[in-house]
Amino acid sequence: MSPLNLALDQLKSPGVTAAKIWIRGGSRADRNGQKGVHQLLGSLLSRGCGPYNNIDLADLVEGCGAGLRCDTYEDGLLISLKCSHSDAYKLIPTLGWMIADPHIEPDQLRLEKELTLQALSRQKENSFHLAFDGWRSIAYKDHPYSHDPMGLSEDLQTLERDEVLPLAKRLKEKDAELVIAGTFPEDLREQLHQTEPFNMLLPQKGARCIRNTSENWKVKNINTNSEVFLQAQETEQIVIMLGQPTVPHGSKDDLALRLLSCHFGSGMSSRLFKLLREKYGVAYEVGVYYPVREGDAPFLLHASTSEDKALHTLQLLKEVWWEASNTLISDKELNLARAKFSGQLAHGSQTVGQRAERKAQLRGLNLSDDHDSKSLFEVEQINNKDLQLAASRRLIFPLLSLCGPKNTIHTLATHWSE
């Protein structure tokens, strides 16, 4: 059994307690032919565990006016509880039971499988999702990040209890981080050590167990021929995405790329917005996608536009992409990017739930609790030449994904290859 690390973050809040458990693994651990099995597992954790069946658990949580859910991400499962501090002793043990003794009832599995299949079907109507799914299929290929955390419809349809149950039984062996933030009693740690099932899950001495993160999630053999993915969809809108896998969160060049993402895509003062929206008026929506990942994270520029402006939009996206490694941004632009980065960190820690989630995530990535405060100091030491050098190392093989009317996307693909 792998010990469940516990961190307490006592904050002044209006009687609110938030608890988050990050369990390493997530959809990246889906086996071939079972894409979506961890999504099913996560969705079933809140449908019965320990002494509670699905109805008992729902009555307990809803009767306290609390919220309990589990989300599946590429790198882990995130169990979330938010409740009144007066109900914390009553509800927090349910988080432990979700790890120690989850129920995987056949009727609940059928229900969750149907709900997931419906969600995947709805995604196929969304041009952005289609373009992104296509992009990650060529960018990550056989890498664990190559599919949506919800899985693949053809795999989900065949999944049964026999595939999910062994994963549920091994949950208590997984690396997991529990963070509780907000208002709670001073003796909460001692109480949890004496409460089932935490008396079995928590380290006896309360020390943090340092995890082994030896797995290699590097993306290998990026296609240097700038491969293109085309998804025909008869709409009046073209979605264009170009980018590549880059680096894990907290690694070398990550902060520089985060500053570049702020410069290119954050707000109405961003480079993409000013160029594509204000100057040329060619795009409905623009942005940069650079999420937190334990492995090589995607760095993506994206825009949605009309058929008659699609070629110009693609040309401008290419211009922005290559200027990152060929042009120094000004000191004024760098300071603005730093301010946006600082604002994003502040915005992401406004609530006790956000604080608990971020700390659990950082610990799940084996980063220090003060990683964000260190980052605020480090971005002040990064200059515009550092940004250019990071881009020249990491933004060199852009891969293109297009979704829209068939003739238009084929024309764009021809232009790209030329």
PEJOWO-V462121 format. One record per backbone hydrogen bond with DSSP energy under -1.0 kcal/mol. CO is the residue of the C=O (numbers start at 1). NH is the residue of the N-H. If there is no record, write none. Layout:
BEGIN
CO_NH + CO_NH
END
This chain:
BEGIN
5_178 + 7_180 + 9_182 + 13_15 + 15_85 + 16_183 + 17_83 + 18_181 + 19_81 + 20_179 + 21_79 + 22_177 + 23_77 + 26_29 + 27_30 + 31_34 + 34_37 + 35_152 + 36_40 + 37_41 + 38_42 + 39_43 + 40_44 + 44_47 + 48_103 + 49_52 + 52_49 + 53_57 + 54_58 + 55_59 + 56_60 + 57_61 + 58_62 + 59_63 + 61_66 + 62_65 + 67_82 + 69_80 + 71_78 + 73_27 + 74_28 + 75_25 + 76_73 + 77_23 + 78_71 + 79_21 + 80_69 + 81_19 + 82_67 + 83_17 + 84_87 + 87_91 + 88_92 + 91_94 + 92_95 + 93_97 + 94_98 + 96_100 + 97_101 + 101_50 + 105_109 + 106_110 + 107_111 + 108_112 + 109_113 + 110_114 + 111_115 + 112_116 + 113_117 + 114_118 + 115_119 + 116_120 + 117_121 + 118_122 + 119_123 + 120_124 + 122_125 + 123_126 + 126_130 + 127_131 + 128_132 + 129_133 + 130_134 + 131_135 + 132_136 + 133_137 + 134_138 + 135_139 + 136_140 + 140_143 + 143_146 + 148_151 + 152_156 + 153_157 + 155_158 + 160_163 + 160_164 + 161_165 + 164_168 + 165_169 + 166_170 + 168_171 + 170_173 + 171_174 + 172_2 + 175_24 + 176_5 + 177_22 + 178_7 + 179_20 + 180_9 + 181_18 + 182_11 + 185_188 + 187_191 + 188_192 + 189_193 + 192_195 + 195_199 + 197_200 + 197_201 + 198_202 + 201_4 + 217_296 + 227_400 + 229_402 + 231_404 + 233_235 + 238_305 + 239_403 + 240_303 + 241_401 + 242_301 + 243_399 + 244_299 + 247_297 + 248_251 + 251_254 + 253_257 + 254_258 + 255_259 + 256_260 + 257_261 + 258_262 + 259_263 + 260_264 + 261_265 + 262_266 + 263_271 + 264_272 + 267_270 + 270_274 + 271_275 + 272_276 + 273_277 + 273_278 + 274_279 + 275_280 + 276_282 + 276_283 + 285_304 + 287_302 + 289_300 + 293_249 + 297_246 + 299_244 + 300_289 + 301_242 + 302_287 + 303_240 + 304_284 + 304_285 + 305_238 + 309_313 + 310_314 + 311_315 + 312_316 + 313_317 + 314_318 + 315_319 + 316_320 + 317_321 + 318_322 + 319_323 + 323_327 + 330_334 + 331_335 + 332_336 + 333_337 + 334_338 + 335_339 + 336_340 + 337_341 + 338_342 + 339_343 + 340_344 + 341_345 + 342_346 + 343_347 + 344_348 + 346_349 + 351_355 + 352_356 + 353_357 + 354_358 + 355_359 + 356_360 + 357_361 + 358_362 + 359_363 + 360_364 + 361_365 + 362_367 + 363_366 + 368_371 + 370_374 + 371_375 + 372_376 + 373_377 + 374_378 + 375_379 + 378_381 + 383_387 + 384_388 + 385_389 + 386_390 + 387_391 + 388_392 + 389_393 + 390_394 + 391_395 + 399_243 + 400_229 + 401_241 + 402_231 + 403_239 + 404_233 + 405_409 + 406_410 + 407_411 + 408_412 + 409_413 + 410_414 + 411_415 + 412_416 + 413_417 + 414_418
END
